[in-house]
Amino acid sequence: MKIYENLYTLKTLPILNTLIFFFGEILFPLSFNILSFFY
């Protein structure tokens, strides 16, 4: 049972990492640029 849980986390970790990377690298500067555009 423990091995299956480890495999599941190994499968889902790259997805989480890409999501965090996407939010951090693309959406945050984009929203920051929009905010600075208004101010």
PDB file of N, CA, C and O in Angstrom, chain B, residues numbered from 101:
ATOM      1  N   MET B 101       0.831  -1.204   0.000  1.00  0.00           N
ATOM      2  CA  MET B 101       0.000   0.000   0.000  1.00  0.00           C
ATOM      3  C   MET B 101       0.867   1.256   0.000  1.00  0.00           C
ATOM      4  O   MET B 101       0.546   2.241  -0.665  1.00  0.00           O
ATOM      5  N   LYS B 102       1.964   1.215   0.749  1.00  0.00           N
ATOM      6  CA  LYS B 102       2.844   2.372   0.838  1.00  0.00           C
ATOM      7  C   LYS B 102       3.506   2.660  -0.505  1.00  0.00           C
ATOM      8  O   LYS B 102       3.710   3.818  -0.869  1.00  0.00           O
ATOM      9  N   ILE B 103       3.837   1.611  -1.233  1.00  0.00           N
ATOM     10  CA  ILE B 103       4.510   1.785  -2.530  1.00  0.00           C
ATOM     11  C   ILE B 103       3.563   2.475  -3.511  1.00  0.00           C
ATOM     12  O   ILE B 103       3.986   3.335  -4.284  1.00  0.00           O
ATOM     13  N   TYR B 104       2.297   2.102  -3.481  1.00  0.00           N
ATOM     14  CA  TYR B 104       1.328   2.715  -4.381  1.00  0.00           C
ATOM     15  C   TYR B 104       1.148   4.195  -4.074  1.00  0.00           C
ATOM     16  O   TYR B 104       1.017   5.012  -4.986  1.00  0.00           O
ATOM     17  N   GLU B 105       1.141   4.537  -2.789  1.00  0.00           N
ATOM     18  CA  GLU B 105       1.022   5.951  -2.397  1.00  0.00           C
ATOM     19  C   GLU B 105       2.233   6.745  -2.875  1.00  0.00           C
ATOM     20  O   GLU B 105       2.097   7.879  -3.332  1.00  0.00           O
ATOM     21  N   ASN B 106       3.423   6.144  -2.769  1.00  0.00           N
ATOM     22  CA  ASN B 106       4.640   6.817  -3.222  1.00  0.00           C
ATOM     23  C   ASN B 106       4.620   7.026  -4.732  1.00  0.00           C
ATOM     24  O   ASN B 106       5.029   8.080  -5.218  1.00  0.00           O
ATOM     25  N   LEU B 107       4.147   6.026  -5.477  1.00  0.00           N
ATOM     26  CA  LEU B 107       4.039   6.167  -6.926  1.00  0.00           C
ATOM     27  C   LEU B 107       3.040   7.259  -7.288  1.00  0.00           C
ATOM     28  O   LEU B 107       3.256   8.019  -8.232  1.00  0.00           O
ATOM     29  N   TYR B 108       1.945   7.334  -6.533  1.00  0.00           N
ATOM     30  CA  TYR B 108       0.927   8.351  -6.799  1.00  0.00           C
ATOM     31  C   TYR B 108       1.481   9.752  -6.578  1.00  0.00           C
ATOM     32  O   TYR B 108       1.227  10.654  -7.376  1.00  0.00           O
ATOM     33  N   THR B 109       2.234   9.936  -5.500  1.00  0.00           N
ATOM     34  CA  THR B 109       2.808  11.246  -5.226  1.00  0.00           C
ATOM     35  C   THR B 109       3.878  11.584  -6.249  1.00  0.00           C
ATOM     36  O   THR B 109       4.036  12.748  -6.618  1.00  0.00           O
ATOM     37  N   LEU B 110       4.617  10.577  -6.715  1.00  0.00           N
ATOM     38  CA  LEU B 110       5.634  10.821  -7.732  1.00  0.00           C
ATOM     39  C   LEU B 110       4.984  11.239  -9.050  1.00  0.00           C
ATOM     40  O   LEU B 110       5.549  12.031  -9.805  1.00  0.00           O
ATOM     41  N   LYS B 111       3.795  10.701  -9.318  1.00  0.00           N
ATOM     42  CA  LYS B 111       3.091  11.078 -10.548  1.00  0.00           C
ATOM     43  C   LYS B 111       2.506  12.479 -10.450  1.00  0.00           C
ATOM     44  O   LYS B 111       2.514  13.229 -11.426  1.00  0.00           O
ATOM     45  N   THR B 112       1.997  12.833  -9.268  1.00  0.00           N
ATOM     46  CA  THR B 112       1.315  14.120  -9.132  1.00  0.00           C
ATOM     47  C   THR B 112       2.269  15.274  -8.851  1.00  0.00           C
ATOM     48  O   THR B 112       1.919  16.429  -9.091  1.00  0.00           O
ATOM     49  N   LEU B 113       3.469  14.986  -8.347  1.00  0.00           N
ATOM     50  CA  LEU B 113       4.411  16.050  -8.027  1.00  0.00           C
ATOM     51  C   LEU B 113       4.841  16.867  -9.244  1.00  0.00           C
ATOM     52  O   LEU B 113       4.857  18.094  -9.149  1.00  0.00           O
ATOM     53  N   PRO B 114       5.192  16.261 -10.384  1.00  0.00           N
ATOM     54  CA  PRO B 114       5.548  17.077 -11.554  1.00  0.00           C
ATOM     55  C   PRO B 114       4.403  17.973 -12.009  1.00  0.00           C
ATOM     56  O   PRO B 114       4.638  19.096 -12.456  1.00  0.00           O
ATOM     57  N   ILE B 115       3.178  17.495 -11.903  1.00  0.00           N
ATOM     58  CA  ILE B 115       2.023  18.306 -12.292  1.00  0.00           C
ATOM     59  C   ILE B 115       1.914  19.520 -11.385  1.00  0.00           C
ATOM     60  O   ILE B 115       1.674  20.633 -11.854  1.00  0.00           O
ATOM     61  N   LEU B 116       2.089  19.306 -10.084  1.00  0.00           N
ATOM     62  CA  LEU B 116       2.051  20.417  -9.136  1.00  0.00           C
ATOM     63  C   LEU B 116       3.190  21.387  -9.393  1.00  0.00           C
ATOM     64  O   LEU B 116       3.012  22.603  -9.317  1.00  0.00           O
ATOM     65  N   ASN B 117       4.370  20.840  -9.699  1.00  0.00           N
ATOM     66  CA  ASN B 117       5.530  21.695  -9.962  1.00  0.00           C
ATOM     67  C   ASN B 117       5.319  22.560 -11.188  1.00  0.00           C
ATOM     68  O   ASN B 117       5.678  23.737 -11.184  1.00  0.00           O
ATOM     69  N   THR B 118       4.737  21.988 -12.248  1.00  0.00           N
ATOM     70  CA  THR B 118       4.490  22.762 -13.461  1.00  0.00           C
ATOM     71  C   THR B 118       3.416  23.817 -13.219  1.00  0.00           C
ATOM     72  O   THR B 118       3.482  24.915 -13.770  1.00  0.00           O
ATOM     73  N   LEU B 119       2.419  23.477 -12.386  1.00  0.00           N
ATOM     74  CA  LEU B 119       1.383  24.458 -12.061  1.00  0.00           C
ATOM     75  C   LEU B 119       1.956  25.621 -11.279  1.00  0.00           C
ATOM     76  O   LEU B 119       1.650  26.780 -11.559  1.00  0.00           O
ATOM     77  N   ILE B 120       2.798  25.304 -10.287  1.00  0.00           N
ATOM     78  CA  ILE B 120       3.440  26.361  -9.492  1.00  0.00           C
ATOM     79  C   ILE B 120       4.350  27.196 -10.375  1.00  0.00           C
ATOM     80  O   ILE B 120       4.402  28.419 -10.242  1.00  0.00           O
ATOM     81  N   PHE B 121       5.072  26.535 -11.280  1.00  0.00           N
ATOM     82  CA  PHE B 121       5.952  27.255 -12.202  1.00  0.00           C
ATOM     83  C   PHE B 121       5.144  28.158 -13.116  1.00  0.00           C
ATOM     84  O   PHE B 121       5.531  29.297 -13.379  1.00  0.00           O
ATOM     85  N   PHE B 122       4.012  27.640 -13.603  1.00  0.00           N
ATOM     86  CA  PHE B 122       3.156  28.418 -14.485  1.00  0.00           C
ATOM     87  C   PHE B 122       2.607  29.649 -13.770  1.00  0.00           C
ATOM     88  O   PHE B 122       2.624  30.752 -14.317  1.00  0.00           O
ATOM     89  N   PHE B 123       2.120  29.455 -12.542  1.00  0.00           N
ATOM     90  CA  PHE B 123       1.575  30.581 -11.773  1.00  0.00           C
ATOM     91  C   PHE B 123       2.670  31.576 -11.417  1.00  0.00           C
ATOM     92  O   PHE B 123       2.462  32.787 -11.495  1.00  0.00           O
ATOM     93  N   GLY B 124       3.848  31.064 -11.022  1.00  0.00           N
ATOM     94  CA  GLY B 124       4.926  31.940 -10.576  1.00  0.00           C
ATOM     95  C   GLY B 124       5.582  32.695 -11.712  1.00  0.00           C
ATOM     96  O   GLY B 124       5.895  33.877 -11.576  1.00  0.00           O
ATOM     97  N   GLU B 125       5.795  32.016 -12.843  1.00  0.00           N
ATOM     98  CA  GLU B 125       6.585  32.619 -13.916  1.00  0.00           C
ATOM     99  C   GLU B 125       5.747  33.417 -14.904  1.00  0.00           C
ATOM    100  O   GLU B 125       6.237  34.381 -15.493  1.00  0.00           O
ATOM    101  N   ILE B 126       4.491  33.028 -15.091  1.00  0.00           N
ATOM    102  CA  ILE B 126       3.680  33.667 -16.131  1.00  0.00           C
ATOM    103  C   ILE B 126       2.589  34.552 -15.534  1.00  0.00           C
ATOM    104  O   ILE B 126       2.487  35.731 -15.874  1.00  0.00           O
ATOM    105  N   LEU B 127       1.770  33.983 -14.643  1.00  0.00           N
ATOM    106  CA  LEU B 127       0.608  34.734 -14.167  1.00  0.00           C
ATOM    107  C   LEU B 127       0.984  35.850 -13.207  1.00  0.00           C
ATOM    108  O   LEU B 127       0.366  36.914 -13.230  1.00  0.00           O
ATOM    109  N   PHE B 128       1.991  35.628 -12.357  1.00  0.00           N
ATOM    110  CA  PHE B 128       2.355  36.670 -11.394  1.00  0.00           C
ATOM    111  C   PHE B 128       2.952  37.905 -12.070  1.00  0.00           C
ATOM    112  O   PHE B 128       2.527  39.014 -11.750  1.00  0.00           O
ATOM    113  N   PRO B 129       3.918  37.773 -12.990  1.00  0.00           N
ATOM    114  CA  PRO B 129       4.409  38.971 -13.688  1.00  0.00           C
ATOM    115  C   PRO B 129       3.326  39.618 -14.544  1.00  0.00           C
ATOM    116  O   PRO B 129       3.291  40.839 -14.692  1.00  0.00           O
ATOM    117  N   LEU B 130       2.445  38.797 -15.106  1.00  0.00           N
ATOM    118  CA  LEU B 130       1.368  39.330 -15.934  1.00  0.00           C
ATOM    119  C   LEU B 130       0.437  40.210 -15.102  1.00  0.00           C
ATOM    120  O   LEU B 130       0.104  41.323 -15.508  1.00  0.00           O
ATOM    121  N   SER B 131       0.022  39.714 -13.948  1.00  0.00           N
ATOM    122  CA  SER B 131      -0.857  40.506 -13.077  1.00  0.00           C
ATOM    123  C   SER B 131      -0.118  41.722 -12.525  1.00  0.00           C
ATOM    124  O   SER B 131      -0.714  42.780 -12.324  1.00  0.00           O
ATOM    125  N   PHE B 132       1.181  41.567 -12.283  1.00  0.00           N
ATOM    126  CA  PHE B 132       1.981  42.678 -11.795  1.00  0.00           C
ATOM    127  C   PHE B 132       2.076  43.776 -12.846  1.00  0.00           C
ATOM    128  O   PHE B 132       2.013  44.961 -12.519  1.00  0.00           O
ATOM    129  N   ASN B 133       2.229  43.378 -14.120  1.00  0.00           N
ATOM    130  CA  ASN B 133       2.277  44.348 -15.209  1.00  0.00           C
ATOM    131  C   ASN B 133       0.937  45.053 -15.370  1.00  0.00           C
ATOM    132  O   ASN B 133       0.893  46.252 -15.646  1.00  0.00           O
ATOM    133  N   ILE B 134      -0.152  44.317 -15.200  1.00  0.00           N
ATOM    134  CA  ILE B 134      -1.485  44.917 -15.306  1.00  0.00           C
ATOM    135  C   ILE B 134      -1.699  45.923 -14.184  1.00  0.00           C
ATOM    136  O   ILE B 134      -2.248  47.003 -14.406  1.00  0.00           O
ATOM    137  N   LEU B 135      -1.260  45.565 -12.968  1.00  0.00           N
ATOM    138  CA  LEU B 135      -1.401  46.479 -11.829  1.00  0.00           C
ATOM    139  C   LEU B 135      -0.571  47.739 -12.045  1.00  0.00           C
ATOM    140  O   LEU B 135      -1.041  48.846 -11.785  1.00  0.00           O
ATOM    141  N   SER B 136       0.661  47.574 -12.520  1.00  0.00           N
ATOM    142  CA  SER B 136       1.514  48.743 -12.736  1.00  0.00           C
ATOM    143  C   SER B 136       0.989  49.578 -13.907  1.00  0.00           C
ATOM    144  O   SER B 136       1.231  50.783 -13.973  1.00  0.00           O
ATOM    145  N   PHE B 137       0.271  48.933 -14.826  1.00  0.00           N
ATOM    146  CA  PHE B 137      -0.310  49.666 -15.940  1.00  0.00           C
ATOM    147  C   PHE B 137      -1.420  50.592 -15.455  1.00  0.00           C
ATOM    148  O   PHE B 137      -1.571  51.707 -15.955  1.00  0.00           O
ATOM    149  N   PHE B 138      -2.202  50.119 -14.467  1.00  0.00           N
ATOM    150  CA  PHE B 138      -3.294  50.939 -13.939  1.00  0.00           C
ATOM    151  C   PHE B 138      -2.774  52.051 -13.034  1.00  0.00           C
ATOM    152  O   PHE B 138      -3.365  53.129 -12.969  1.00  0.00           O
ATOM    153  N   TYR B 139      -1.656  51.789 -12.327  1.00  0.00           N
ATOM    154  CA  TYR B 139      -1.090  52.818 -11.450  1.00  0.00           C
ATOM    155  C   TYR B 139       0.104  53.496 -12.053  1.00  0.00           C
ATOM    156  O   TYR B 139       0.688  54.385 -11.432  1.00  0.00           O
TER     157      TYR B 139
END
